[in-house]
Structures are given as structure tokens and as C-alpha cells.
Amino acid sequence: MTEKPATEYLWRDEEIDEITKREYKMWKMNIYTLFDVVITKSVSWPILSLTWIPDEPTPHPKDSSVSVHKLLGGTHTSGQDQEHIELYHACLPYPTTKQGNKVPPTSKVFNSETEAISPYLQIKHDGEPNRVGCFSMRTQLIVTKSMGPQLYIFDTSKHEKKLPEVGKPPLVVDFKPDLELVGHTSDGYGLSLHPSQEGLVGSGADDGLVCLWDIQGPLQEAS
């Protein structure tokens, strides 16, 4: 019996694409039986670092069925486009409460006409932001770990008066960090902001160093 060449057992890229599309379609059909709410958003470039901004949610100005939360992310274009730090409005339906003071959606499908996730601030970044974060109390301070050895701090409060309403096109600003944290000699992906002591930044990189900074005071006095 002649054994078939190994190449005959390999799927073509087109077949893999078709299988992936069918599996994704099946997942989309059944996902609402698994979760209370599912919201998806297609973006222009991959986002490798994403975190919630721990501000209190606010009522939507035009849609009483949702509250507005905030997300922070960084683009990953592999040098094909300008990199950005992006801040998003995330419009989520109110959860069911025991008191019943908010009426939940009648379906598990999120049917609001409001765009669920939309950017409201884009800050140009020097290279891909490997990691992004913000402090638990001074949430206006954004920390990024760059492709180089530096960490950058951005104070987004300076743009507050120019920020658009929910669902409007985002404000785009140039790369002008308010503070640069130095100490590493190479890039990396380790970034941690102290959860209870405001202003403490921890960083790890490929140089084998762990660096700590304290920026509790005014930014120009950070140590």
C-alpha cells in the first residue's frame, strides 16, 4: 500500500479560513445562551494592552438604558501607522438590581441604538505602547511602557474641556508626555501601579531590572 504524501493531509489556507468563519458564526449564534450581555467592537489595529479606567460610570446623555464607562488601550500597528493611546467610552446596559430601580433589557441581546464602544481621546505615541495603565484615584494620569526603555506619563485632564460627547469623533492630540521615567536600559512588558498607595509605579524589562518610581507629588517633582 502506497502512503499518501504528507502534503495531501494539510489544509489549504482557504479551507482554514472557511472553518474559522463557520466556527465563529456558530459561536455568535450561541453566545447569548452563555452570557448576560455580549458586546463586540471591530478596531482598525490590534490592541495588546487594555484596562478599565476606574471612574464612576455616568448616565448616557441621550440613552437612559445604558451607563457610560471608560476603557484605556494602546494600538499595535507594527510600524504601519501612527501609534496611539486610545481612551474609549463603553456604554453598558444597567445591571438588574434587587430593588428593581433599573429596568434590565428584555433580551440578552444588547439592542440599544447607541454605539457601545467608541474612542473619545487618541494620544499619539512614540512607538507601540507595550503596556498601558492608570491610577486608581488620579485616573487622569495615564502610564505607558514604550518600545524603548522609557515609561511615559500623560495628564489627560488638560484636554478635558475639548473632549467630545459620547459617540462623537475622538479628539486627537500630539505626543507630549508630561513626565518621562528613566531607569531601564531596554524595553519590556512589566508594568504595575500600586492598588492602594497612589503614585507608585513598578516596571520590569528585558534588562533584568525592576524599577520603582514615586510620582505622588506634582509631576515635575517625581523621584
Beta strands, then each sheet from edge to edge (+ up, - down):
strand 1: 47-59
strand 2: 66-75
strand 3: 83-93
strand 4: 117-125
strand 5: 131-134
strand 6: 141-145
strand 7: 151-155
strand 8: 171-173
strand 9: 179-181
strand 10: 190-193
strand 11: 200-204
strand 12: 210-214
sheet 1: 1+ 2- 3+ 4- 8-
sheet 2: 5+ 6- 7+ 9-
sheet 3: 10+ 11- 12+
end
